[in-house]
Amino acid sequence: MLNFPIKDGAEFVVFDMEWNQPIYGKEYDIDVSTLTGEIIEIGAVKYVYENGHIIKMKSFSRDIKPVVYTSIHYHVKKVTNKTNSDLQRGVSFARAYNDFANFIGSAQILIGWGNSDPAMLKQNLKFFDMDDDLHIYFLDLQPVFSLFGGERGRQRSVEFAVDYYGITKSNGFHSATSDAIYTGKIFEKIFECNKTAQVLSAISSSAIDPDVVSEYTFVGSPSKDPAKAFEGVDAFWKKCPICDSTLSEKIPRFRIRKSEYALFYCRNHGEFFARNRAKKNRDGDTYVASVLRIATQNDYYLVASKKEEFDKFGIEGEPKEKEENTEEN
């Protein structure tokens, strides 16, 4: 969550990236786990906030020539329409990122669609021996759109949001530059179509520091008794994963079908969304995958809506034939 108010003059950078992937079965000179994707394009648009509005300032676009994954992965080719020859037209990653950092300048928040781009950017920076701290907050605009677009809890594509707001499709999708432009236009529409105070509140409660780990996971031991499998992860929810302080309950834990939810509070690090999810292994035993993460606006809605469902229908939840097809983050 932001530790400063959004005031007139605050700058936002909406960005998107494309990256190439290692080809299965091909040998590389590196451990591919250290570079799961090599960035090949960065696109961005800068905005300034003034008197309840956001104003577009300038745009950024760089193609990057890969040095590790130099052959286009078939999936990347299918999605982006890039070819092997396209990969030879870019600049080095170091030059592209330095240009991008200069473009960001004094902006306070990076904005993307989905939460994967900051992690990929940090991974590339680390791989190329550059400072991998981004020194800027990050906002995933996808759940913010869901909140204001009546799609709460659902993960929608950029194109869905473009259609929702009736934005003209002047370019294709799945290019970093065009997707950054479309995401920026969605950002504009969110401000235009909603109360400024509500939008600023959603931004403030959803922006995170990508240089600080915000999500922690734990997988419990399998058991033939599902109840014991849930008990096996109890300790994970007792302490703050950052400072080890005892967590207090804001929304006490409750279970709907195979998932258990709660909202906790740490006096040092704020609120944490918590979820346990029961799964089966190959032997048919139950194990529980648990997550604790610094809560965002979408998490508040998710746990509150699930609690409302639990209070109305109990552990069995809303009957499936009536249940909305909701995709959780």
N, C-alpha and C positions, 0 to 999 in steps of 0.2 A: 504494500500500500504506500502511496506517496507520502512523504514526510514534509511536503510543502504545498501551499495552495496554488491553484492555477490562476494566474493574474494576466491582465492585458500585457501583450508583448511576449507571452509564452510561445515557444516554437515547438512544432511537432514535425517529425519526419516519418512519412508513410513509406514503407519499403517492402520489396519482395526480392527473392533470389531464386535462381535455378541452379541445380548442381548435377554433375555427372556421377555415375556410380560404377563400382568395379563390376566387371563382367564375370559371371559365375564360371568357374573352371579355368579362367585365365590366370597365369602366374604373374605376380607383381614383386617388385624389389622391396616392398614395405609390408608391414602387418596391416591389412586392410581395416582392422578394427580401430586403428588410430586415425583413419580417414575414411569414414563410411560414405562420404560424398564430397566431391571436389567442386567448389563453386565456379560456375561458368558465366553467370550474369547477375548483376545487381541493378535494380531500378528503384527510383525513389522520387517522392514529391515532398517539398517542404511547405508547411502552413504556419501562419501566425494567428494567435487568438487575440481578437480585439472586440471589446464591448459585446460579448455574447455571440460573436460570429468567428468563423475561421476563414482566413483569406489565403488563397494559394499564392506562393511566392515564386518558386522555381522548381525545375525538374533535374533529375540526374539519371544517367544511364551508362553502364560500362559492360562490355563483353570481355570475358577473361579467358586467356589461353591456358588450358590445363597442362600440367607437366607430369602428372601421375596417371590419370585415367584419360588417355589421349584418344581413345576410340569411344564413340558414342554408344551408350548402353541402349539396347533396343527399346526399353520402356521409356527412357528419357527422349529418344528420337520420336516415339509415338506421341508423347504428350506435348513436346515443345516444337516438333518439326525441324529441329536442328540436325545438321549432318556433320560428318567428320571434317569437312572443309570449313564449316562454320566455326569449329573449335580452334582453327588456326588464325582467326582474325582478331583475337582479343589481345589485351595487354596482360602483364603479369598480375597475379593476385595481389602482391605487395603494392604495386602502383595503384590498382583499382581500389584497394581498401584505403590507402592513404588519401586518394581523391575523395572517397566516400566520407571519411572522417572529417575532412575539410568542409565538405558539403554539410555535414551534420552541424558543425560549428558549436554554437551555444544552445542548440535545441535541448529540451528537457526530456522528451519522450519519443522513443521509436514506436511505430505502430505497424503491425503486420496482421495477416489473416492466418490464424492458426499459431501455435506456439513453438513450431519446430525451427524457425529461421534463426533465432538467437543462439541456440545450442549448436547449430551447424556452423554459424559464423565463428563462434568461439573455438570450435574444433579445428577449423581451417587456420585460424590465427595461431593456435598452439602448434599445429603441425608445421607451419612455416616459420616457427620460432619468432613470432611477434607477440606483443602484449595482448593477451586474450581477455582482459577486462574491458568491457564495453563502456563503462563509466556513464551510463544513461539508463533511465527506466524504460521498460518495455510494456506495451499494451497489446494484448490479443483482441482485435476488433470483432472477431467472430462471435464470442458470447455477448458482447455489448450489442451487436446487431440483433442477436436472438432475443435479448431482453426487451428491446424497443420494437422489434418487428413481430411480436406475438409468436415467436418460435422458441420460447424458453426451453432450455435443456437440449435443443436439437443443434446438431452441427450442420450448417448450411454452407454451400460453396459461394465463392465470390459471384459467380454468374447468377445464382439464385437471388442474392441480395441486389444485384444490378437490375434484374427483372422486377423484383419487389418494388423498387423505387422508380421504375420506368426510366432508367438511365440509358441513353443512346449507346448502342454497341458499335463504336466506330473502329475498334480493333479486335483482333482475336484474343483468346485467353491463353494462359500458360506460357506467356513471355513475362519475365520479371518486370520489364518496363511497363507493359500494358496492364498487368495485374496490379502494379503499384498505382497506376493512374486510376484504375477502376476502384481499388480500395480507398483511394483518396476521395473519389466522388461519393462513395458510400458514407465515408466519414463526414463529408459535407452535408449529406442528406440527413444523417442522424441529428446533426445540430439544427438543420432547418425545420425538421418535423417534430421536434420534441422540446420540452422546456429546458432552457440552458442549465438551470440548477441541477436538474435530474441527470443530464448528460455529464456534467462536471463531476457529480457524485459517483456516477458509474465509472468514469475514468479513474478517479482518485482511489476508489475501492478495488479496482481491478489491475492497475498498473503494478508491475513487480520489478525488483532489481535482478536482472539476469546474471549478475555477478555473484549472487548469493543463492545457494541451493534452496529451492522453495518447495520441493516435493521429496518425500522419503517413503520408501517401500520396504515391506517385510513379508516373507512367505513362511507360514507356519508348517509344522510337521504334519504329515498325513495321518489320518485316523479313520477307523471304520465307524466311529461314532461322530456325526457332524457336530454335536454339542461340544465334544472335547476338542474338535478341530478349532472351533471358535474360541474356546477357553485358552488354547495354546498361543494366541496372539494378544492376549489381554495386556501383557506387560508393555507391548509396543505403544499402547494408547495412554500410558500412565505418565510418561515424561516428555517434555519438550525435546524434539530431536536436535535442536540447536544448542540449548543451554542446560538441558537436563533438569530444569525446574519441573515441579509437579504441575500437571495440567488440571484445570478445573473445567467442569462441564457447563456449557451455555445451553446446548440442547442435548439432554441425556441420550445415551445410545439406545437405539431401537432397531428392530429387525423386520424387514419385509422379504419374505421368501428366502432367497439365497444371499441377500445383501444386508449388511448392518451399517447404520449411519450414526454420526454424532457431530457436534460442533464443540470444540474445546477452546480454552483460552489460556495463554501464557502471559504472565505479567510483563515479560521482557519482549516478546515477539508477536503479541496479538493473537488473533483467532486462527484456528486450524480446522479445516474440513477433514473429516475422517470417514473412511469406508472400508469395511471388510467384505470380501466377496468369496463365497464358497465355490470350489471347483473340484473336479474329479481327476485323479491320475489314471494311468493305464490299468492299474490294479483295481480300480473302482473305489479306492479310498478317497475320503474328502480331505482337502487341504484348503487353507484360507490365505488369500492374497490381500494384504492390508496396505493402505496408503494413508499418509498424513501429509497435508500440504497447506501452506499459508493460504487462507481462504480469500477468494475473489468474489465479485458480485454474483457470478454465475453459481458459485458454490453455495452462497447464502440461499439463493432461490432453490437450488436442488435439494438441499437438506430440509428446508422449510416445507417444500411441496411434498417430499417423501414423508415427513412427519405428519402432515395433514392427511395423507393417504393412510398412514398407519393408524392415526386416531379414528378414522372413519371405518376402515376395513380390517384392522388388526394385522397380524403377522402374515396372513395370506395375501394381503394387498388387494388392490382393485381387481375385480374379475377380468381375466385376460380379454374376453370378448368386448369389454368396454374400455380397456386400457389403451391410452394413446401410445402410438409407436414413438416413444421418446428415446433418443440416443444420449446417454450420459457422457460427460467428459471424463 
